Structures are given as structure tokens and as C-alpha cells.
């Protein structure tokens, strides 16, 4: 079974290739005024860990907002020190054409300036991986927006939970599972930082309607806290069929893409994509076996490795910057495609003396935009399958 390629992305090796992404940036944004308050508890962040884990904690449901695909990358940890760009970087122009559901495409290591509107500074992006579709965004948030998000979220943070699919039909689908997820979080609704939603729509060239159906979650990770690998969405065959008190929008709708925004600089707690470089079939086997066999202890060992030794892609949190990854493909018809098996991702353990604050913006698409399911069914978890998957844990 082919091994995944490791990446050399330490500061010392960052010069080896212009395409070996070795930078991280910061992001710009805008102002905001009103401060909505969170309401009813609800959780939104799924993980495919047998009981499909989903995360959130307290939540005020509904979103507040009205695309991008890179290429295969690896460990992404070095910093971008300047917003200056060379004349060779291509510019993605603004357009008067209506946006359609799409994935912005960038090759690994490719940089671009994206127009987000008149009298607005371009935003610099960099492709990290085509599968999963993963793009790094510099300076998405302003200092004012970061301060407001942290100030509004902090009093409302509560223990993060996950979604237990086995609880279908019961009063609540929420459960605590600190083996897989340990943090505090809150979900905010309409009115919080609409400037970010408009900026994301213009950056990713997505319809305003997609942003309006989206959800904004703030999470805080303290020492030894984590969120081990999971998916943010289900395959199409499982979506559009449930609508519960806990989840009036999810899993009814699909989380087409996730924008992860960092509120502070941290030397640990990398966002990681361990299946980068695998085939879809391998990724499905890995995520299925990892879910049923509860590989939390193995992921903890993974996160204890030096970043440059971890298989897959690791993104270091940098204040104001963000990454976007696509959980679903887009079909030729323009309808939502099935889940990308390589969008499996997590957040590594936070080191002592550090705290990580971040926000997730889930860009949701309703069932009316779904195409036909194409993803193959998960395999039977037999002895041979488990042995194959265990052989992929290269750090063991």
C-alpha cells in the first residue's frame, strides 16, 4: 500500500522550492456594530467517528452570511512575513457576473491576489492541496473584528459536544466525548460580523445565499485540549433527511466548505489533514476504521510528533489568517457533489502555557442544490481492512 508523502516545511527547508508552501500570512477585514447574543444550545460540527461526531456547544442557530481549491501539500508551518507581493502573482479579477456554487482552484504553492470589491485591498491566497481542496488566506480579519469576536464569545463558551447519530429519534443528539473532542465553544447567529460574510462571499466567489445559510462557531482550546479527525459533513446519501430540535439546519443541509479563522498566534494546535496524498478508497477505509476502532490514542501520538514528521498537511494558527477547505465537490451540472473523503481533519493538542482561539464559518447548501450521490459505501471493517489501515499510521 503506497505511503503518504511527508512534507518538508520547516523554516530551514522552506527555501527548497517556491511551490513548497512555507509561509503564512495575516488577513484583513472590516468593521461591525451590533452585538447579537447567543441563544438556544445546539451543536454543529460533525465527526465521522462511528457515531459521526459533530461539534459545538452552546449555540445560537442560524448563520450570518450571505472558492477555492489548491493542490497536494504537506506540513505548512513557516510564516509569511510581509504583505508585499511580486509582480508575477496572478490576480483574480472582480466580476459583475452572478456567483455560482464553485471551488476556487489553485495549484500547490500557487499564490494569487483576489479582488473582493472596489476600494477594497486584494486578499492574498495560497494553494495548499487540491485533494482535499485547501487554501490559505492571509489577513482575512482585522484587529477590530478579532477583538469583537473574542469579547462576544468568551462569556458564552461552554463545553463542546459531539453529535451521536445513534440517538436519532431521541430528545437530544448531543453527547460528551472527550476521547475525541475537548474544548469550549459557542455558535452565534445573524448579525455578528456581517462584514466577514460579505468578504468571504467576494473572496470565494460564492452566492450571497450560501453565506446566509451558514453558521459561525467560536472555539477555545486550552492546554491538552484537541479535536481529533472528523468530517464536517455527511455523504449526500445521509443529508437532507433529518431535521431535529438540536439541528434545524444540520444535517438537513450540507456544509459545502469550512473557513477556519485564527484569533491568535499559537505554536501548537495545528489544523491537520492527515489523509492528504491518499486515494479516495484509502481515505474512506482509514476514516471508517478510525471511527469504529476509536483511534484517539494514535492521533495523540501523531500530534506529539515534530510537525515536520507528521504525515499530511499541518497548518499553524496565525492571528487574522484563515484556511478554507471544501467538504464537497461541485458536479458538472453546478449542483453540490458528494463529500470529499480527504476533507478529514482535526486540531492537535495545545501545549502547556498556550491557548488557541479560532472560529469556524460553515458554508451550508440546502437540499434543493444537491446533486446525485456518488460516494461508495463504507467498507466492512474486517481484519484485513484494519491491518491495512494500521500500516498507514507511519509514526507508529
C-alpha positions in Angstrom: 0.0 0.0 0.0 1.6 3.3 -1.0 2.7 5.6 1.8 1.6 9.2 2.1 4.3 11.7 1.3 5.7 13.8 4.1 6.4 17.4 3.6 9.4 19.4 4.4 8.1 22.8 5.6 10.3 23.8 8.4 11.7 27.3 8.2 15.1 25.9 7.2 13.6 23.9 4.3 11.1 26.5 3.2 13.6 27.8 0.6 13.9 24.5 -1.2 11.1 25.2 -3.5 8.8 28.1 -4.3 6.0 25.6 -4.5 6.7 24.0 -1.1 4.4 26.3 0.8 6.4 27.8 3.6 4.6 30.9 4.5 1.7 32.0 6.5 0.1 35.4 6.5 -2.4 37.5 8.1 -5.9 38.7 7.0 -7.8 41.9 6.7 -11.4 42.6 7.2 -13.8 45.4 8.3 -16.0 46.9 11.0 -19.1 45.9 12.8 -21.5 47.5 15.2 -24.4 45.4 16.6 -23.7 42.6 19.0 -26.2 39.8 18.9 -26.3 37.4 21.8 -26.2 33.7 21.6 -29.4 31.8 22.3 -30.5 28.2 22.5 -27.9 25.5 22.9 -27.2 23.5 19.8 -24.2 21.8 18.3 -22.8 21.9 14.8 -19.5 20.2 13.9 -19.7 16.6 12.8 -17.2 13.9 13.0 -17.3 10.5 11.3 -16.2 8.5 14.3 -18.7 5.7 14.2 -21.2 8.0 16.0 -20.4 10.7 13.5 -19.1 13.3 15.8 -20.3 16.9 15.5 -19.1 19.8 17.4 -20.4 22.9 19.1 -21.7 23.6 22.5 -24.0 26.5 23.2 -25.3 27.9 20.1 -27.5 30.4 18.6 -28.5 28.8 15.4 -28.8 30.4 12.0 -26.0 31.9 10.2 -25.0 35.4 9.5 -23.7 35.3 5.9 -24.7 35.6 2.6 -14.0 29.2 -4.0 -11.1 27.7 -3.7 -9.2 24.6 -4.4 -5.5 24.1 -4.2 -3.2 21.1 -4.8 -1.4 18.5 -2.7 0.7 20.0 0.1 2.2 18.9 3.3 3.3 20.4 6.5 2.6 24.2 6.3 4.2 26.0 9.2 6.5 28.8 8.2 5.3 32.3 8.3 4.7 34.9 5.6 6.5 38.0 6.9 5.2 40.6 4.5 2.2 41.5 2.6 4.4 42.7 -0.3 3.9 40.5 -3.4 5.9 40.1 -6.6 4.6 41.3 -9.9 4.5 37.7 -11.1 1.5 36.7 -8.9 -1.7 36.4 -10.9 -4.8 38.4 -9.9 -8.3 37.0 -9.8 -10.4 39.9 -11.0 -13.7 41.1 -9.7 -16.7 40.4 -11.9 -20.2 41.6 -12.4 -21.4 38.1 -13.3 -23.6 36.4 -10.6 -21.7 33.9 -8.5 -22.5 30.2 -8.7 -21.6 27.3 -6.5 -17.9 26.6 -7.2 -14.5 25.8 -5.8 -11.7 28.3 -6.3 -8.8 26.3 -7.8 -5.1 26.9 -7.0 -2.1 24.6 -7.6 0.0 23.6 -4.6 2.2 26.6 -3.7 0.5 28.8 -6.2 -0.2 32.3 -4.9 -2.9 34.7 -6.2 -4.4 38.1 -5.3 -8.2 38.1 -5.2 -10.2 41.2 -5.9 -13.0 41.5 -3.3 -14.6 44.8 -4.5 -14.0 48.4 -5.3 -11.9 50.4 -2.9 -11.0 47.1 -1.0 -7.5 45.8 -0.8 -6.9 42.5 -2.6 -6.6 39.4 -0.5 -3.6 37.1 -0.9 -4.2 33.4 -1.0 -2.1 30.3 -1.5 -2.9 26.8 -2.6 -2.0 24.0 -0.2 -3.8 21.0 -1.7 -6.1 20.0 -4.5 -7.4 16.9 -2.6 -8.6 18.0 -0.2 -9.3 21.4 -1.7 -7.4 23.6 0.8 -6.4 27.2 0.5 -4.5 29.5 2.9 -5.9 33.1 3.2 -3.8 36.0 4.5 -5.2 38.8 6.6 -8.9 37.8 6.4 -9.7 39.5 9.7 -9.0 43.0 11.0 -7.8 43.6 14.6 -11.1 45.1 15.4 -13.0 42.1 14.2 -10.8 39.7 16.2 -11.3 41.7 19.4 -15.0 41.8 18.9 -15.3 38.0 18.2 -13.3 37.2 21.3 -15.1 39.7 23.5 -18.5 38.5 22.4 -17.7 34.8 22.6 -15.8 34.5 25.9 -18.7 34.8 28.4 -20.8 32.2 26.5 -18.2 29.4 26.0 -19.4 26.0 27.2 -18.1 22.5 27.0 -18.1 21.3 23.3 -20.1 18.3 22.4 -20.5 15.9 19.5 -23.4 14.5 17.6 -24.4 11.0 18.3 -26.1 9.5 15.3 -27.3 6.6 17.4 -29.6 8.9 19.3 -31.9 9.5 16.3 -35.5 10.0 17.4 -34.5 10.8 21.0 -34.9 14.2 22.7 -31.3 15.2 22.1 -28.5 14.1 19.7 -25.8 15.8 21.8 -23.2 13.9 23.8 -19.9 14.5 25.5 -17.0 12.5 24.2 -13.7 13.9 25.5 -11.9 10.9 24.0 -12.4 12.7 20.6 -13.1 16.3 21.4 -12.1 18.6 24.3 -12.7 22.3 24.1 -15.2 25.0 24.8 -17.3 26.7 22.1 -20.3 28.8 21.2 -22.2 29.3 17.9 -23.5 32.8 17.0 -26.3 33.7 14.6 -27.3 36.6 12.3 -25.8 40.0 12.8 -22.4 39.0 14.2 -19.7 40.4 11.8 -21.7 40.6 8.6 -18.6 42.2 7.1 -16.8 38.9 7.2 -19.6 37.1 5.4 -19.5 39.7 2.6 -15.8 39.4 2.3 -15.8 35.6 2.2 -18.5 35.7 -0.5 -16.5 38.0 -2.7 -13.2 36.1 -2.0 -14.5 32.7 -2.8 -16.9 33.9 -5.5 -19.9 32.2 -3.8 -23.5 33.3 -4.0 -24.8 35.5 -1.1 -27.4 32.9 -0.4 -24.8 30.3 0.5 -23.4 32.7 3.2 -26.9 33.5 4.5 -27.4 29.8 5.3 -24.2 29.4 7.1 -23.1 29.2 10.8 -20.3 30.8 12.8 -18.8 28.9 15.7 -16.1 30.2 18.1 -13.9 27.7 19.9 -11.3 27.9 22.6 -8.6 25.3 23.2 -6.6 25.3 26.4 -3.6 23.2 27.3 -4.0 19.5 26.4 -7.3 20.2 24.5 -7.9 19.0 21.0 -10.4 17.8 18.3 -9.2 14.6 16.6 -10.0 13.9 13.0 -13.6 14.1 11.8 -15.7 15.3 8.9 -17.7 18.5 8.9 -20.4 16.9 6.8 -22.1 13.7 5.7 -22.2 12.0 2.3 -25.1 13.2 0.2 -27.0 9.9 0.8 -27.3 10.8 4.5 -28.0 14.5 4.1 -31.4 16.3 3.7 -33.2 13.6 5.7 -33.1 14.8 9.3 -34.4 18.0 10.9 -34.4 17.9 14.7 -34.7 20.4 17.5 -31.0 20.2 18.0 -30.2 20.6 14.4 -32.7 22.7 12.5 -30.2 23.2 9.6 -27.7 20.3 10.0 -27.6 17.6 8.9 -30.6 18.8 6.8 -28.2 20.9 4.8 -24.6 20.3 3.6 -21.5 22.1 4.8 -20.1 22.7 1.4 -16.9 24.4 2.8 -15.4 25.4 6.1 -13.4 28.6 6.8 -11.2 28.3 9.8 -10.2 31.7 11.2 -7.4 32.1 13.8 -7.8 34.7 16.5 -4.2 34.4 17.9 -0.7 33.1 17.2 0.0 29.6 18.7 3.0 27.3 18.4 0.8 24.2 18.8 -2.8 23.2 18.0 -2.2 22.9 14.2 -5.2 22.2 12.0 -4.2 19.0 10.3 -5.4 16.9 7.3 -3.8 13.5 7.8 -5.1 11.8 4.6 -3.5 14.2 2.1 -2.0 12.2 -0.7 -4.2 9.1 -0.2 -6.6 7.8 -2.8 -10.4 8.2 -2.1 -10.7 4.5 -1.4 -7.8 4.6 1.1 -9.3 7.7 2.8 -12.7 6.0 3.1 -11.1 2.9 4.7 -9.0 5.0 7.0 -11.8 7.2 8.3 -14.2 4.3 8.7 -11.7 2.1 10.7 -10.5 5.1 12.7 -14.1 5.8 13.7 -15.0 2.3 14.6 -11.8 1.5 16.4 -11.5 4.8 18.2 -8.0 5.8 17.3 -7.9 8.8 19.7 -4.7 7.5 21.3 -3.0 7.2 17.9 -3.9 10.7 17.0 -2.5 12.0 20.3 0.8 10.3 19.4 0.6 11.8 15.9 0.2 15.3 17.4 3.2 14.7 19.8 5.5 14.3 16.7 7.5 17.2 15.5 5.4 19.0 12.9 7.7 18.2 10.0 7.4 14.4 10.8 3.6 14.3 10.7 2.0 12.8 7.5 -0.4 15.0 5.7 -0.8 18.8 6.0 -0.5 20.8 9.2 -1.4 24.5 9.3 -0.1 26.6 12.1 -2.5 29.1 13.7 -1.6 32.7 12.8 -3.7 35.7 14.1 -6.0 37.1 11.5 -5.3 34.5 8.9 -7.5 31.6 7.8 -7.8 28.4 5.8 -10.7 27.3 3.7 -11.3 23.7 2.8 -14.0 22.2 0.6 -16.0 19.3 2.2 -17.9 18.6 -1.0 -17.2 18.6 -4.7 -19.2 20.5 -7.3 -20.8 18.5 -10.1 -20.6 19.5 -13.8 -24.2 20.4 -13.5 -23.4 23.1 -10.9 -25.1 21.1 -8.2 -23.5 20.1 -4.9 -21.3 16.9 -5.3 -20.6 14.3 -2.7 -18.4 14.6 0.3 -14.6 14.7 -0.4 -13.2 11.8 1.6 -9.9 13.6 2.1 -11.5 16.5 3.9 -11.0 14.5 7.1 -9.3 17.0 9.5 -8.6 17.8 13.2 -7.0 20.1 15.7 -3.9 18.9 17.5 -3.3 19.2 21.3 -2.5 22.6 22.7 0.8 22.7 24.6 1.2 23.9 28.2 1.0 27.6 28.7 -0.8 28.2 25.4 -4.4 28.9 24.4 -5.9 28.8 20.9 -9.0 30.8 19.9 -10.4 30.2 16.5 -13.7 30.4 14.6 -15.3 28.2 12.0 -17.6 29.5 9.3 -19.6 26.6 7.8 -20.9 27.5 4.4 -24.1 25.5 4.1 -26.1 24.4 1.0 -29.7 23.3 1.2 -31.1 20.0 -0.3 -32.5 21.9 -3.3 -28.9 22.3 -4.5 -27.9 18.7 -4.0 -26.8 16.5 -7.0 -26.9 12.7 -7.1 -24.9 10.8 -4.5 -21.7 9.2 -6.0 -19.7 8.2 -2.9 -19.1 4.5 -2.5 -20.4 2.9 0.7 -18.0 2.5 3.7 -16.2 -0.9 3.7 -16.8 -3.7 6.1 -14.4 -3.4 9.0 -12.8 -6.8 8.8 -9.3 -7.9 10.0 -7.6 -7.3 6.7 -9.0 -3.8 6.4 -7.9 -2.9 9.9 -4.4 -4.3 9.2 -4.1 -2.2 6.0 -5.2 0.9 7.9 -2.8 0.3 10.8 0.0 0.1 8.3 -0.8 3.7 7.3 0.0 5.0 10.7 3.6 5.7 9.7 4.5 7.3 13.0 3.9 4.1 14.9 
